[in-house]
Amino acid sequence: MAEKEFLIIPMTDDSPEVRFDLKKGLIRIFGPSFPENPIEFYGQILKWLELNENSLKKLTIEFDYSILSSASNKMVFELFIKFENLINKGIDVRVKWYYSEYDEDMYDEGKNFKFSMKVPLELIKKEE
């Protein structure tokens, strides 16, 4: 499969919107994440990263979840493993993890990724 400049997955009631702009090296994932099949949903992102990693020099990922199920969390962990692999290949990877000041669980999820993975992660409190 050839490189594609954009990957856009529309938001549904149970899955986040994904916007991946290859030229900008930017992935935005936002909204609720409790899809019926998280492996299939997040597998699309992993596959797209795999297909396009040779075009990346820098990658910024913005996570802004309203809800994150435990099954989705496991797949986000898989994304972080991929991000570590990209860093090992010399790609500058940075993560921005947005959370509401009222959502302690989402803050804790981001904090757990920050301290358990070797990927630069910035915790950002959303203005509300």
N, C-alpha and C positions, 0 to 999 in steps of 0.2 A: 504494500500500500504506500502510495506517495505521500509526501508531507502535505499537510493542510494547514493553512494559516490560522484558522479559527476552529475551535470546538465550542459549540453552544448547546447546552442541555437546559431546556426550559424548566422552571420550578413547577412542582405539582403540590398537592396538599401534603404529601409525605416525603418529598425529595427536594433537595436544594437546587437552585439554579447554579450552573457552572458556566463560566466564561473563560476561555483560554485563548489568549492572543499571543501567537507564536512570535511575531515581530517585536512586540513590547516585552516578551518574556514574563507575562502576567497571567496568573490563574486567580479568579475570584470564585469562591464557593460560598453561597449565602442562602439562608432560609432554613426550613425544618429538614432534619435528616433522620427519617425512620422508614426508609423504603422497604417494600416487601422483600426485595432481594438485594441487600447491600453489596454483596460480592459482584453481582452483575452491574449494578449502578457504578460503583467505584472502579470496577474492572475497566470500564470505558476510559476513565481518566488515566489509569495506570498504562493501558495499552497506548493511548495517545502520547503520553510522556515517552514511552519506549520508542515509538515510531519517530518521534521528533527530537529526541535528546541530542542528536548530533548537530542540530541547528541552534542549540541553546548555549549562550555564554553566561547569561544571567537569568535567574528565575525568581520572581517574587510571587508568593502564594498568600492570598488573603482569605482567611476563614472567618465567616460571620454567621454562626449558626443561631437559630432561635431555639432549636431542640436538637439534641444529638443522642440517638439511641446507643445502647451498649454495642449492638451489632455494627452500627455505623462507626462507632469509636474504634473498633477493631480494624475496620478498613482504612480509617484515617491513619492509624498506626502503620498500616502497610504503605500508605503514601509517604509517611515520614521515612520509612526504610528506603524507599525509592529516592527520596530527597538526599539521604545520606550517601547513597550510591552515586548520585549526580555530583555531590560535593567531592567525592573521591575521584571523580573524573575531571575535576578542575572547574566545575560550573559553580558560579557564585549564587547560592540559594539562600533566600531569606523568607521567613514566615512572619505574617502579621496575624495575630489572633485577637479578634474583637470580642468583647463581652460587655454586657449590661452591668452597671454597678449593682443592680438588684439580683443578678444571676450568679450566685456564688459557685454553683455547679459548673457553669461554663468557664468561669475564671479558673477553677481548680483543674478542669480538663486541660486548658491551655498551659497552666503551670506544670502539670504532670509531663506534658510533651516537652516543655522547655527544659526540664531538668533530667529527663530520661533519654533524650535523643541528642545527637550531635549536629543539630540544625539550629542556626541562629533564629530565635523566636522572640518577637516583641509582643508583649501583652498590652492591648490598647483598650482602655475604658471608653465606651461609646457615650457621646453627649446625648442626653435624652431630655 
